[in-house]
């Protein structure tokens, strides 16, 4: 899971700043952070749960604002 999550996060970062791809960046980031949240729950790592949980909430807020 962590490798797939990392792929999504790196993919999002690689297209960040390219005109017209902002929504793809956002969607890839949501998938990557969601998967990392899942990993952090499996690992029972509270710091990663907090980091990815807050990150997911902020990303989802941006998704809903963009609709």
N, C-alpha and C positions, 0 to 999 in steps of 0.2 A: 504494500500500500504506500509506503513512504517513497518508493522510487517513482511510482505513478504520480503521487502528489507533487514530488519535486519536479517532475517533467512538466506538469501543468504550471507550476509557479515560474519556472525558468522560461517556459514558452510565453507566459504573460509578460514577464519582464523584458523579453527580447523584442516584443512588438510595442512596448510602451513608448509613447511619444511619436509613433508613426500616424500621420493624419489619416483619419477614416477608420482606424482600427481600435479606437478607444473602447468600444463595446466588447470586442473580442478579448481585449486585455482584461476587462472587468469580469467577463464570464469565465475565462480561464483562471483568473485569480480566485473567484468564488469556488470553483471546483477544487483547485489546489489547496486552498485554506481549509475547505470542508474535509478533504481527505486527511490533511495534517491534524485537524481536530480529532478525527476518528482515531488516528495513530496515537495521539496524546492521551486519549481516553483509554485505549488499550494498554498503554504504558503506565497509566495512572500517574502522569506527570502534571501536577497542578499548574506549574508555571507555563507549560506549553498549552494546557487547556485554556488558561486565562488569555494568553497571547492570541491563540487561534480563534477562541470564542469571540473576543472583542473584535479581532480583525474581520471575522465573518459577519458580525453585526454591522460593522461600518461599511463593508463591501455591499451587503444586501441593501442597506439604506441608500447607497449610491445607485444600485440597480433600480430600486423602486422610484427614486427621484428622476431617473433617466427615462422612465416609461411614460 
